[in-house]
Amino acid sequence: MADCRIVNAAVQNSVSTINTLSGQYKDAGSTFVTSFTNAIADMQGDAKDALKELFNKSYKGFVSSEEDGIPAMIKGLGALLEANRKNFEDVDKQIADSIRNGGNQGN
């Protein structure tokens, strides 16, 4: 079994950075969606319709969705990291409290 250790402040900083990056990816995705939409706005014909359909079905949500796109994936990883950090913190406190309470029983 591997050693188990977490550096609380470093993980908190990383989670904060990851959350910021998630927002930046969402903003960049929204800019991409707007730019693409503007680029094809004046096009006409079936090819435009097919291109718009492909974009809306395959790319739009992937680059900008906070539910199931890249921003969501990044945010989800940050949440997982934070939950792991919090669990370590809680367990460490429980163990310390148990030691302190158990140590008082002998007095």
Backbone as CSV, one residue per row, in Angstrom:
resi,resn,N_x,N_y,N_z,CA_x,CA_y,CA_z,C_x,C_y,C_z
1,MET,0.847,-1.174,0.000,0.000,0.000,0.000,0.890,1.234,0.000
2,ALA,0.492,2.235,-0.771,1.255,3.469,-0.862,0.981,4.360,0.347
3,ASP,1.955,5.208,0.645,1.752,6.190,1.710,0.629,7.140,1.324
4,CYS,-0.029,7.684,2.328,-1.152,8.569,2.108,-0.840,9.913,2.752
5,ARG,-0.843,10.965,1.940,-0.524,12.295,2.446,-1.172,13.330,1.544
6,ILE,-1.590,14.437,2.132,-2.134,15.538,1.345,-1.608,16.841,1.950
7,VAL,-1.253,17.770,1.103,-0.800,19.083,1.559,-1.973,20.040,1.339
8,ASN,-2.632,20.357,2.422,-3.901,21.074,2.389,-3.840,22.370,1.580
9,ALA,-2.904,23.241,1.899,-2.836,24.546,1.232,-2.551,24.395,-0.261
10,ALA,-1.677,23.487,-0.613,-1.344,23.286,-2.026,-2.556,22.794,-2.812
11,VAL,-3.317,21.891,-2.214,-4.508,21.380,-2.891,-5.561,22.473,-2.998
12,GLN,-5.745,23.261,-1.935,-6.704,24.368,-1.992,-6.329,25.352,-3.091
13,ASN,-5.046,25.668,-3.215,-4.593,26.575,-4.275,-4.848,25.977,-5.654
14,SER,-4.578,24.697,-5.791,-4.803,24.022,-7.076,-6.279,24.010,-7.442
15,VAL,-7.136,23.745,-6.476,-8.580,23.733,-6.728,-9.034,25.121,-7.176
16,SER,-8.530,26.140,-6.518,-8.877,27.509,-6.908,-8.441,27.796,-8.342
17,THR,-7.235,27.376,-8.685,-6.726,27.559,-10.049,-7.571,26.793,-11.058
18,ILE,-7.917,25.560,-10.722,-8.735,24.737,-11.615,-10.102,25.384,-11.832
19,ASN,-10.696,25.902,-10.774,-12.004,26.567,-10.909,-11.901,27.807,-11.786
20,THR,-10.818,28.551,-11.640,-10.594,29.716,-12.498,-10.447,29.281,-13.949
21,LEU,-9.681,28.217,-14.171,-9.498,27.709,-15.533,-10.807,27.240,-16.145
22,SER,-11.653,26.637,-15.336,-12.957,26.205,-15.831,-13.739,27.389,-16.371
23,GLY,-13.735,28.472,-15.635,-14.416,29.685,-16.089,-13.791,30.257,-17.352
24,GLN,-12.462,30.196,-17.419,-11.768,30.697,-18.606,-12.095,29.841,-19.834
25,TYR,-12.155,28.528,-19.636,-12.533,27.642,-20.748,-13.968,27.932,-21.195
26,LYS,-14.863,28.171,-20.222,-16.242,28.488,-20.581,-16.305,29.784,-21.385
27,ASP,-15.572,30.791,-20.925,-15.541,32.071,-21.652,-14.953,31.897,-23.047
28,ALA,-13.861,31.148,-23.134,-13.237,30.908,-24.444,-14.182,30.117,-25.346
29,GLY,-14.883,29.145,-24.776,-15.855,28.372,-25.549,-16.989,29.243,-26.057
30,SER,-17.468,30.125,-25.206,-18.538,31.045,-25.620,-18.061,31.980,-26.727
31,THR,-16.823,32.452,-26.617,-16.240,33.298,-27.660,-16.120,32.518,-28.966
32,PHE,-15.719,31.264,-28.855,-15.609,30.406,-30.035,-16.968,30.222,-30.699
33,VAL,-17.994,29.954,-29.888,-19.345,29.770,-30.427,-19.798,31.038,-31.141
34,THR,-19.611,32.187,-30.509,-19.998,33.458,-31.115,-19.229,33.710,-32.409
35,SER,-17.936,33.469,-32.382,-17.102,33.700,-33.573,-17.517,32.790,-34.725
36,PHE,-17.765,31.525,-34.415,-18.175,30.591,-35.465,-19.530,30.997,-36.041
37,THR,-20.456,31.322,-35.140,-21.794,31.733,-35.573,-21.719,32.976,-36.459
38,ASN,-20.904,33.938,-36.057,-20.724,35.149,-36.866,-20.084,34.836,-38.222
39,ALA,-19.160,33.885,-38.219,-18.453,33.543,-39.458,-19.386,32.961,-40.515
40,ILE,-20.390,32.220,-40.088,-21.292,31.592,-41.072,-22.612,32.350,-41.231
41,ALA,-22.759,33.441,-40.513,-24.034,34.169,-40.508,-24.514,34.562,-41.903
42,ASP,-23.626,35.016,-42.756,-24.026,35.495,-44.080,-24.038,34.399,-45.144
43,MET,-23.625,33.198,-44.754,-23.672,32.090,-45.715,-25.129,31.745,-46.011
44,GLN,-25.335,31.127,-47.151,-26.668,30.663,-47.503,-26.561,29.290,-48.135
45,GLY,-27.609,28.523,-47.990,-27.680,27.238,-48.666,-27.677,26.056,-47.720
46,ASP,-27.771,24.905,-48.323,-27.852,23.658,-47.576,-26.553,23.365,-46.826
47,ALA,-25.428,23.745,-47.409,-24.143,23.518,-46.742,-24.080,24.289,-45.428
48,LYS,-24.599,25.526,-45.440,-24.627,26.298,-44.200,-25.494,25.590,-43.167
49,ASP,-26.656,25.123,-43.584,-27.551,24.427,-42.659,-26.891,23.185,-42.079
50,ALA,-26.190,22.444,-42.941,-25.505,21.229,-42.487,-24.364,21.576,-41.535
51,LEU,-23.629,22.628,-41.844,-22.520,23.066,-41.002,-23.034,23.534,-39.641
52,LYS,-24.104,24.304,-39.657,-24.699,24.790,-38.417,-25.213,23.629,-37.566
53,GLU,-25.853,22.668,-38.210,-26.356,21.492,-37.502,-25.212,20.697,-36.868
54,LEU,-24.150,20.472,-37.632,-22.980,19.755,-37.114,-22.390,20.497,-35.920
55,PHE,-22.217,21.802,-36.069,-21.638,22.607,-34.996,-22.488,22.541,-33.737
56,ASN,-23.788,22.730,-33.887,-24.676,22.720,-32.727,-24.745,21.356,-32.055
57,LYS,-24.649,20.318,-32.851,-24.756,18.959,-32.314,-23.439,18.459,-31.718
58,SER,-22.319,18.805,-32.319,-21.049,18.185,-31.935,-20.044,19.098,-31.231
59,TYR,-20.119,20.379,-31.429,-19.072,21.258,-30.919,-19.538,22.253,-29.867
60,LYS,-20.673,22.842,-30.081,-21.139,23.944,-29.244,-21.127,23.578,-27.755
61,GLY,-21.812,22.539,-27.389,-21.858,22.122,-25.983,-20.523,21.630,-25.468
62,PHE,-19.779,20.962,-26.316,-18.486,20.421,-25.910,-17.537,21.524,-25.458
63,VAL,-17.535,22.651,-26.155,-16.592,23.712,-25.822,-17.116,24.687,-24.774
64,SER,-18.433,24.718,-24.545,-18.950,25.773,-23.665,-19.878,25.323,-22.540
65,SER,-20.326,24.087,-22.537,-21.327,23.662,-21.560,-20.732,23.416,-20.171
66,GLU,-21.389,24.006,-19.176,-21.005,23.756,-17.789,-21.658,22.490,-17.242
67,GLU,-22.480,21.848,-18.062,-23.126,20.603,-17.644,-22.376,19.378,-18.153
68,ASP,-21.890,19.422,-19.409,-21.252,18.225,-19.947,-20.127,18.511,-20.947
69,GLY,-19.640,19.717,-20.986,-18.551,20.069,-21.893,-17.219,20.144,-21.176
70,ILE,-16.225,20.686,-21.866,-14.891,20.833,-21.283,-14.932,21.626,-19.979
71,PRO,-15.647,22.755,-19.913,-15.702,23.477,-18.630,-16.239,22.600,-17.490
72,ALA,-17.231,21.777,-17.787,-17.788,20.887,-16.766,-16.775,19.840,-16.327
73,MET,-16.021,19.313,-17.265,-15.016,18.303,-16.929,-13.948,18.893,-16.018
74,ILE,-13.499,20.088,-16.338,-12.474,20.737,-15.529,-13.024,21.060,-14.146
75,LYS,-14.218,21.613,-14.107,-14.848,21.946,-12.830,-15.076,20.686,-11.992
76,GLY,-15.490,19.608,-12.634,-15.718,18.347,-11.933,-14.452,17.791,-11.319
77,LEU,-13.349,17.911,-12.026,-12.077,17.438,-11.490,-11.664,18.282,-10.291
78,GLY,-11.916,19.586,-10.357,-11.642,20.451,-9.214,-12.492,20.073,-8.015
79,ALA,-13.759,19.777,-8.253,-14.661,19.373,-7.166,-14.219,18.049,-6.540
80,LEU,-13.767,17.131,-7.367,-13.276,15.845,-6.865,-12.032,16.044,-6.005
81,LEU,-11.126,16.874,-6.465,-9.915,17.174,-5.714,-10.246,17.843,-4.379
82,GLU,-11.203,18.782,-4.405,-11.613,19.460,-3.174,-12.280,18.490,-2.203
83,ALA,-13.118,17.605,-2.697,-13.772,16.621,-1.829,-12.727,15.703,-1.187
84,ASN,-11.729,15.318,-1.955,-10.659,14.473,-1.430,-9.891,15.220,-0.335
85,ARG,-9.571,16.490,-0.597,-8.865,17.302,0.390,-9.678,17.437,1.671
86,LYS,-10.968,17.724,1.517,-11.852,17.907,2.668,-11.963,16.614,3.481
87,ASN,-12.047,15.477,2.788,-12.112,14.193,3.503,-10.856,13.963,4.328
88,PHE,-9.690,14.259,3.752,-8.440,14.119,4.495,-8.456,15.012,5.735
89,GLU,-8.887,16.241,5.560,-8.943,17.202,6.662,-9.876,16.698,7.755
90,ASP,-11.057,16.232,7.374,-12.037,15.747,8.340,-11.533,14.511,9.093
91,VAL,-10.949,13.579,8.373,-10.450,12.353,9.004,-9.295,12.679,9.945
92,ASP,-8.404,13.577,9.524,-7.295,13.969,10.386,-7.825,14.560,11.692
93,LYS,-8.840,15.406,11.598,-9.426,16.016,12.803,-10.087,14.949,13.672
94,GLN,-10.796,14.013,13.050,-11.441,12.947,13.819,-10.414,12.114,14.580
95,ILE,-9.320,11.803,13.914,-8.271,11.012,14.572,-7.660,11.802,15.726
96,ALA,-7.371,13.090,15.471,-6.799,13.930,16.533,-7.754,14.034,17.713
97,ASP,-9.050,14.246,17.434,-10.046,14.334,18.507,-10.124,13.024,19.281
98,SER,-10.067,11.915,18.575,-10.120,10.608,19.212,-8.910,10.397,20.122
99,ILE,-7.749,10.818,19.649,-6.537,10.688,20.465,-6.667,11.555,21.710
100,ARG,-7.115,12.779,21.498,-7.250,13.690,22.638,-8.289,13.181,23.644
101,ASN,-9.411,12.722,23.156,-10.457,12.210,24.055,-10.038,10.913,24.719
102,GLY,-9.376,10.058,23.989,-8.888,8.790,24.556,-7.808,9.015,25.575
103,GLY,-6.975,10.023,25.346,-5.904,10.342,26.288,-6.435,10.879,27.599
104,ASN,-7.581,11.532,27.570,-8.165,12.075,28.793,-8.820,11.010,29.660
105,GLN,-9.116,9.852,29.090,-9.798,8.801,29.850,-8.882,8.187,30.906
106,GLY,-7.578,8.285,30.659,-6.636,7.693,31.630,-6.392,8.589,32.825
107,ASN,-6.883,9.803,32.834,-6.629,10.741,33.945,-7.643,10.625,35.027
